[in-house]
Amino acid sequence: MYIITYDILFGQEGSLVGDAEKFLMLRKDALQSALAQILKCKGVKDVKDLMTSALSSSSFPASDVRTPRYVRVNTLKMDVRSALLELSKKYEVREDDTVLGLLILPPGADLHNHPLVKNGSVFMQGKASSMVALALGPKPGWEVIDACAAPGNKTVHLAALMKGKGKIIACELNKERVQRLEDNVTLAGATNVTVKHDDFLNLNPEDPSYSKVRAILLDPSCSGSGTVVDRLDHLLPSYSAGDPDPASMNRLRKLAAFQKKALEHALSFPAVERIVYSTCSVSQIENEDVVNSVLPFASTHGFQLATTFPQWPRRGLPTFDGSQHLLRTNLVEDKEGFFIALFVRKNKHRLEQSMKTVKKNTDTKFWRKKKRVNYLLARMLGKWWYTLSSLKQRGSVGASRGTSKLVEQSYWGALEPSVGSSIPGRHNLEGKIYLGRQVAVRQ
C-alpha cells in the first residue's frame, strides 16, 4: 500500500491496474489534499523540504538515512555496460562491488519515468534484496521454486541468473499480488517463469511435478522492520525505536510460526540441493530463532547451513553455534535491514536415494494405471471370445478349426507379456477357464 500511494502521489499512474490501486485512485484527491495540509502545517514548500525537516528531528540522523538509489540491470534485456552508459547521461553512476549488475545512483534520483525502468531493462531494487537471488545461486537449466514471489523482483533476478533457461515456479496466494507478479515477469521478459496462483504450503513435495526442483527461494511475509527507512515509519508520531509492545510481539510470534512452517516445507522437497530463507526484518525472532528451530529437521533431511557472501562483514547474531554462516545487513550502515540464510544438502547419497524414491513412486503409479487399462481390455476381449465360442457351439458361425485357433492366438497375444499371466481366473488355454467363465476351445 505504501508503494501504491507513492506511485499515485509521485510516480507512474499508468501502471496502477490492480484492485488495490483502483481503490486508492478513487481517493487520489483526498491523498493529495492531505499531503498539502501536511506541507502547510510543517511550514515547508514541498516534499523535499518536508523530508529534510522530518529527518533532522527523527531518531535517524539525516546522514544515516540518505540511501543511494540502487538499480539492478536486467541482463535478459540489456548488458550492464550499456545500462551504465545510458544512465550516466543524466546521473553519476557507479557499479556495486558486491552484487554484479547492481548500479548505484545518488540519493533521491527519481527513475520512475525513466525509459529503462519502463521497458524493464533495469529494476529499482535495493542492494540487500538483490543479494538474495545471488545467494541461492541457481544455474541455467535448473528447476527452481520462488515460494512467496510477488511482486517479483527476486523472481526475475533468478530468471536473469539462469539466463532465461530452465524453469521457475513462482507461487503467490494473493490474487492482486499475482497480477503485479505477472506484470513484472512480462516486463522483464522472463519467459522461463511460470506464475502459480497458489499457496506454497499446498505444493506436495512428493508430487512428480516437483521431482526435479533443485533450489527454493523462500522470502515469506515478515514484519518488514528492516525497511522502516524506506517506508518512512520513523516519520510517524507513533514510531518507537525501542522494544516492541505486547501486540507487536504477538504478531512477531505468529509470523515466526508461519515462517518456520514454510521453511520446513521447503526442506521436505526430495531433490532440492539449495534453499535460501530471507526476510527484510531485523528481528531475532523472525531470523536466527526461526533458523535455529528448524536445524534438527534440516539435519534429518541432509541439510546444513552454508556461508553466503563470505566477504560480507555482518553475520548472524551469536545466538547458536553456526550463526556465523548467516548474513545480516544493518539499518544504519547499509541503510536497510535484511537477513539471509543458506541451506545446502550435504549428503549426496541421500539426495540420490530421494530421487530414486520419487522415480519409483512415479513408475509404480504408471504401471498401475497401465495394468488397469489392460485389465479392462482383457474383460472386453473375454466377453467377445465367450460369445464367439458359444455361437460356434450352436453352429451359428461356420468357422474352421484353424480360424478358431487364429482368433485364440490373437486374443492372448494382445495381452502378452505385461498382463496375461496375472489375469484373474486364467490358467492356460487348455484349462478352458477365463475370468470365472468356462470357455469351449475347439481342439
Protein Blocks (a to p, Z undefined) as FASTA:
>chain_A
ZZmmmmmmmmcfklmmbfklmmmmmmmmmmmmmmmmmmmmnopablmlmmmmmmmmmmbd
fklmmccddddddfklbcfklmmmmmmmmmccdddfkbghiacddehiafklgmklmnop
accddfklmmmmmmnopaehiacddfblbgolmmmmmmmmnnopajdddddfblklmmmm
mmmmmmnopakbccddddfklpcfklmklmmccbdcdddddehlmmmmmnommmpmkbcf
bdcdfklmmmmmmmmmmmmmmmmmmmmpmkbcbdcdddfbfbfklmmmmmmmmmmmmmmn
opacddehklbmbdcddfbghilmpccddfklnopacdddddddfblmlmmmmmmmmmmm
mmmmmmmmmmmmmmmmmmmmmmmmmmmmmmmmnopaccdfklmmmmmmmmmmmmpmklmm
mgghiabfmlopgehiacdddZZ
